Amino acid sequence: MAATTVQYLGTGRRKSSVARVFLRPGKGDIRVNDRAFDNYFPTESSRALVRQPLSATETVDKFDILILADGGGIAGQAGAARLGIARALVEFNAELRSRLKKLGYLTRDPRAHERKKYGQKGARKRFQFSKR
């Protein structure tokens, strides 16, 4: 009989990105789509964004994290991963919820791409107006 591993699942969304996060007890290794964390997220700001819930709850080196990110771009996937990690931490320990909620890590960011309107150059920008 195979030994069952304990893992905690959290799903995060941001813009058009979806990230499924699996927290497993470990030493702090983070993998994104079977790639190294530092290799997947090129900027330090996006890497710091993903680590925020872990550093807020002092669980940076307690879990190995597997992130399956899909859709959108790097910034959207980083925001989705942050929400997914925060939700998985709450599943691990419900007492962390108040701290994560106070910092805003459990709130889905509703901002998304605004659609282009007809008769305009983009969502807000218009063609140049000519009086005569």
Steps between C-alpha positions, in 0.01 A plus 500: 500500500642839401558753775276804466674835507345790686444799277287813507337641188425863423376658177578859411384720213622837374412668167470199266750284693418198713747339741447171679727482804601184685665543841689194620712475816863556403794736512383800294548393138267679253433364148280662237381286207791257565753784474715663766333793677781746420499386138124539451451845656774723352456808721568524871172688551291212366698250710448715811126523422471122498693465829294764691248262668782266606709774659193652671425168671866397560459177297764566232707186570218269618342413164598387154270677256388382157323766293316415178445837330297548185385795290588868502849635550770490762350775722155341495640156576702639792187663647302180449774296669498739800125453548531123455779474759301709748191280454707183540655637822151562640411140413814391688427713808178703540663718768713666229185636331472821705862600431477426128163673467625812679791524253259453206647173371164318500323759284478434128614801298197582278691722256503358149556608141236747379359424158553717193199707400383555142566842351806537724866413476491292820309465825540868594706665225306667220586608149611862463208744496483747211277803546504591129 
